[in-house]
Amino acid sequence: MQSLTEDEKIREFLSNWGKSVLLVKGWDAQTWANKAGTTPTNVQRGLLGKKNTITLVNLIKLCQAANV
């Protein structure tokens, strides 16, 4: 089995973290995006997706909205 690249490991970590935030907060992507002042696409594809990578600016917005 092929091991993950560093980028893939980071994307997987962020995806798992994002899913945990949604679960703990009881939010959906739309709610989190609204609270962060960004779009649901940034949550769904950028954070939770496996191929796209979220920008640092949007990641910070989402962290601030989730109080983490």
OpenMM code with the backbone's topology and positions (N, CA, C; nanometers):
from openmm import Vec3, app, unit

residues = "MET GLN SER LEU THR GLU ASP GLU LYS ILE ARG GLU PHE LEU SER ASN TRP GLY LYS SER VAL LEU LEU VAL LYS GLY TRP ASP ALA GLN THR TRP ALA ASN LYS ALA GLY THR THR PRO THR ASN VAL GLN ARG GLY LEU LEU GLY LYS LYS ASN THR ILE THR LEU VAL ASN LEU ILE LYS LEU CYS GLN ALA ALA ASN VAL".split()
positions = [
    Vec3(0.0826, -0.1170, 0.0000),
    Vec3(0.0000, 0.0000, 0.0000),
    Vec3(0.0879, 0.1245, 0.0000),
    Vec3(0.0514, 0.2213, -0.0819),
    Vec3(0.1307, 0.3424, -0.0956),
    Vec3(0.1034, 0.4379, 0.0208),
    Vec3(0.2089, 0.4949, 0.0748),
    Vec3(0.1917, 0.5874, 0.1874),
    Vec3(0.1503, 0.7255, 0.1355),
    Vec3(0.0908, 0.8034, 0.2245),
    Vec3(0.0428, 0.9356, 0.1892),
    Vec3(0.1584, 1.0350, 0.1805),
    Vec3(0.1448, 1.1323, 0.0904),
    Vec3(0.2416, 1.2407, 0.0840),
    Vec3(0.2145, 1.3360, 0.1996),
    Vec3(0.3053, 1.4259, 0.2258),
    Vec3(0.2857, 1.5246, 0.3329),
    Vec3(0.1611, 1.6084, 0.3069),
    Vec3(0.1384, 1.6493, 0.1825),
    Vec3(0.0194, 1.7279, 0.1478),
    Vec3(-0.1082, 1.6490, 0.1740),
    Vec3(-0.1075, 1.5214, 0.1395),
    Vec3(-0.2242, 1.4369, 0.1633),
    Vec3(-0.2503, 1.4191, 0.3125),
    Vec3(-0.1441, 1.4077, 0.3900),
    Vec3(-0.1592, 1.3953, 0.5352),
    Vec3(-0.2219, 1.5222, 0.5942),
    Vec3(-0.1776, 1.6373, 0.5463),
    Vec3(-0.2325, 1.7642, 0.5949),
    Vec3(-0.3790, 1.7766, 0.5568),
    Vec3(-0.4127, 1.7440, 0.4314),
    Vec3(-0.5526, 1.7507, 0.3870),
    Vec3(-0.6397, 1.6559, 0.4692),
    Vec3(-0.5897, 1.5368, 0.4962),
    Vec3(-0.6658, 1.4397, 0.5755),
    Vec3(-0.6852, 1.4907, 0.7186),
    Vec3(-0.5806, 1.5474, 0.7774),
    Vec3(-0.5913, 1.6029, 0.9122),
    Vec3(-0.6953, 1.7149, 0.9158),
    Vec3(-0.6877, 1.8083, 0.8212),
    Vec3(-0.7823, 1.9198, 0.8177),
    Vec3(-0.9249, 1.8718, 0.7946),
    Vec3(-0.9412, 1.7727, 0.7104),
    Vec3(-1.0738, 1.7178, 0.6844),
    Vec3(-1.1326, 1.6561, 0.8112),
    Vec3(-1.0526, 1.5776, 0.8813),
    Vec3(-1.0995, 1.5156, 1.0063),
    Vec3(-1.1301, 1.6215, 1.1111),
    Vec3(-1.0454, 1.7240, 1.1201),
    Vec3(-1.0681, 1.8323, 1.2146),
    Vec3(-1.1980, 1.9061, 1.1806),
    Vec3(-1.2184, 1.9365, 1.0524),
    Vec3(-1.3390, 2.0064, 1.0103),
    Vec3(-1.4651, 1.9274, 1.0410),
    Vec3(-1.4614, 1.7982, 1.0170),
    Vec3(-1.5762, 1.7130, 1.0486),
    Vec3(-1.6031, 1.7121, 1.1986),
    Vec3(-1.4975, 1.7122, 1.2782),
    Vec3(-1.5136, 1.7155, 1.4244),
    Vec3(-1.5779, 1.8454, 1.4694),
    Vec3(-1.5345, 1.9566, 1.4125),
    Vec3(-1.5928, 2.0865, 1.4476),
    Vec3(-1.7408, 2.0872, 1.4143),
    Vec3(-1.7759, 2.0422, 1.2957),
    Vec3(-1.9171, 2.0397, 1.2548),
    Vec3(-1.9991, 1.9540, 1.3508),
    Vec3(-1.9462, 1.8401, 1.3889),
    Vec3(-2.0169, 1.7496, 1.4784),
    Vec3(-2.0343, 1.8101, 1.6182),
    Vec3(-1.9262, 1.8616, 1.6738),
    Vec3(-1.9300, 1.9173, 1.8100),
    Vec3(-2.0195, 2.0404, 1.8162),
    Vec3(-2.0104, 2.1271, 1.7153),
    Vec3(-2.0888, 2.2502, 1.7152),
    Vec3(-2.2335, 2.2269, 1.6718),
    Vec3(-2.2586, 2.1153, 1.6037),
    Vec3(-2.3924, 2.0894, 1.5514),
    Vec3(-2.4248, 2.1763, 1.4310),
    Vec3(-2.3212, 2.2166, 1.3585),
    Vec3(-2.3363, 2.3031, 1.2415),
    Vec3(-2.3338, 2.2206, 1.1133),
    Vec3(-2.3830, 2.2828, 1.0063),
    Vec3(-2.3584, 2.2311, 0.8718),
    Vec3(-2.2610, 2.3279, 0.8051),
    Vec3(-2.2194, 2.2956, 0.6833),
    Vec3(-2.1208, 2.3785, 0.6137),
    Vec3(-2.1711, 2.5211, 0.5932),
    Vec3(-2.2986, 2.5362, 0.5630),
    Vec3(-2.3570, 2.6685, 0.5400),
    Vec3(-2.3485, 2.7543, 0.6668),
    Vec3(-2.3840, 2.6972, 0.7788),
    Vec3(-2.3810, 2.7706, 0.9058),
    Vec3(-2.2395, 2.8153, 0.9400),
    Vec3(-2.1448, 2.7230, 0.9293),
    Vec3(-2.0064, 2.7563, 0.9617),
    Vec3(-1.9546, 2.8639, 0.8668),
    Vec3(-1.9827, 2.8498, 0.7399),
    Vec3(-1.9379, 2.9486, 0.6414),
    Vec3(-1.9970, 3.0855, 0.6722),
    Vec3(-2.1249, 3.0906, 0.7044),
    Vec3(-2.1887, 3.2181, 0.7369),
    Vec3(-2.1236, 3.2830, 0.8583),
    Vec3(-2.0967, 3.2052, 0.9605),
    Vec3(-2.0344, 3.2577, 1.0816),
    Vec3(-1.8925, 3.3082, 1.0532),
    Vec3(-1.8264, 3.2465, 0.9563),
    Vec3(-1.6883, 3.2819, 0.9226),
    Vec3(-1.6786, 3.3901, 0.8158),
    Vec3(-1.7907, 3.4240, 0.7530),
    Vec3(-1.7867, 3.5237, 0.6459),
    Vec3(-1.7210, 3.4716, 0.5197),
    Vec3(-1.7432, 3.3444, 0.4932),
    Vec3(-1.6883, 3.2823, 0.3722),
    Vec3(-1.7998, 3.2028, 0.3053),
    Vec3(-1.7676, 3.1217, 0.2080),
    Vec3(-1.8695, 3.0466, 0.1347),
    Vec3(-1.8716, 2.9008, 0.1790),
    Vec3(-1.9869, 2.8351, 0.1645),
    Vec3(-1.9931, 2.6924, 0.1976),
    Vec3(-1.8961, 2.6084, 0.1137),
    Vec3(-1.8662, 2.6551, -0.0055),
    Vec3(-1.7719, 2.5826, -0.0907),
    Vec3(-1.6354, 2.5728, -0.0239),
    Vec3(-1.5958, 2.6786, 0.0466),
    Vec3(-1.4668, 2.6734, 0.1164),
    Vec3(-1.4665, 2.5671, 0.2243),
    Vec3(-1.5803, 2.5438, 0.2863),
    Vec3(-1.5893, 2.4394, 0.3884),
    Vec3(-1.5971, 2.3028, 0.3211),
    Vec3(-1.6873, 2.2882, 0.2253),
    Vec3(-1.7134, 2.1572, 0.1647),
    Vec3(-1.5973, 2.1072, 0.0806),
    Vec3(-1.5437, 2.1908, -0.0047),
    Vec3(-1.4370, 2.1459, -0.0937),
    Vec3(-1.2986, 2.1754, -0.0389),
    Vec3(-1.2831, 2.2941, 0.0183),
    Vec3(-1.1513, 2.3339, 0.0658),
    Vec3(-1.1087, 2.2650, 0.1930),
    Vec3(-1.2015, 2.2536, 0.2863),
    Vec3(-1.1664, 2.1944, 0.4149),
    Vec3(-1.1982, 2.0460, 0.4207),
    Vec3(-1.3172, 2.0081, 0.3806),
    Vec3(-1.3593, 1.8683, 0.3944),
    Vec3(-1.3228, 1.7815, 0.2749),
    Vec3(-1.2918, 1.8452, 0.1623),
    Vec3(-1.2596, 1.7706, 0.0408),
    Vec3(-1.1227, 1.7064, 0.0470),
    Vec3(-1.1003, 1.6141, -0.0409),
    Vec3(-0.9731, 1.5410, -0.0425),
    Vec3(-0.8744, 1.5949, -0.1458),
    Vec3(-0.9229, 1.6756, -0.2425),
    Vec3(-0.8341, 1.7215, -0.3492),
    Vec3(-0.7967, 1.8683, -0.3358),
    Vec3(-0.8925, 1.9521, -0.3009),
    Vec3(-0.8652, 2.0951, -0.2899),
    Vec3(-0.8057, 2.1273, -0.1537),
    Vec3(-0.7333, 2.2355, -0.1477),
    Vec3(-0.6748, 2.2805, -0.0225),
    Vec3(-0.7294, 2.4184, 0.0094),
    Vec3(-0.7701, 2.4393, 0.1325),
    Vec3(-0.8243, 2.5662, 0.1754),
    Vec3(-0.7111, 2.6677, 0.1898),
    Vec3(-0.7417, 2.7949, 0.1652),
    Vec3(-0.6408, 2.8981, 0.1836),
    Vec3(-0.6226, 2.9255, 0.3322),
    Vec3(-0.5087, 2.9782, 0.3675),
    Vec3(-0.4810, 3.0100, 0.5067),
    Vec3(-0.5785, 3.1153, 0.5587),
    Vec3(-0.6119, 3.2130, 0.4754),
    Vec3(-0.7062, 3.3179, 0.5156),
    Vec3(-0.8410, 3.2574, 0.5531),
    Vec3(-0.8926, 3.1675, 0.4709),
    Vec3(-1.0218, 3.1047, 0.5005),
    Vec3(-1.0130, 3.0090, 0.6191),
    Vec3(-0.9010, 2.9417, 0.6341),
    Vec3(-0.8833, 2.8535, 0.7490),
    Vec3(-0.8858, 2.9352, 0.8780),
    Vec3(-0.8202, 3.0491, 0.8780),
    Vec3(-0.8209, 3.1364, 0.9963),
    Vec3(-0.9622, 3.1848, 1.0262),
    Vec3(-1.0362, 3.2240, 0.9236),
    Vec3(-1.1756, 3.2682, 0.9432),
    Vec3(-1.2594, 3.1576, 1.0070),
    Vec3(-1.2424, 3.0354, 0.9582),
    Vec3(-1.3191, 2.9237, 1.0127),
    Vec3(-1.2769, 2.8932, 1.1560),
    Vec3(-1.1482, 2.9021, 1.1858),
    Vec3(-1.1007, 2.8801, 1.3230),
    Vec3(-1.1590, 2.9853, 1.4170),
    Vec3(-1.1579, 3.1093, 1.3748),
    Vec3(-1.2117, 3.2166, 1.4582),
    Vec3(-1.3618, 3.1981, 1.4818),
    Vec3(-1.4335, 3.1596, 1.3783),
    Vec3(-1.5783, 3.1398, 1.3913),
    Vec3(-1.6095, 3.0248, 1.4860),
    Vec3(-1.5226, 2.9246, 1.4883),
    Vec3(-1.5436, 2.8078, 1.5753),
    Vec3(-1.4802, 2.8255, 1.7126),
    Vec3(-1.4173, 2.9412, 1.7346),
    Vec3(-1.3489, 2.9696, 1.8615),
    Vec3(-1.2393, 2.8696, 1.8936),
    Vec3(-1.1615, 2.8372, 1.7937),
    Vec3(-1.0472, 2.7472, 1.8158),
    Vec3(-0.9183, 2.8133, 1.7705),
] * unit.nanometer
topology = app.Topology()
chain = topology.addChain("A")
for resn in residues:
    res = topology.addResidue(resn, chain)
    for name in ("N", "CA", "C"):
        topology.addAtom(name, app.Element.getBySymbol(name[0]), res)
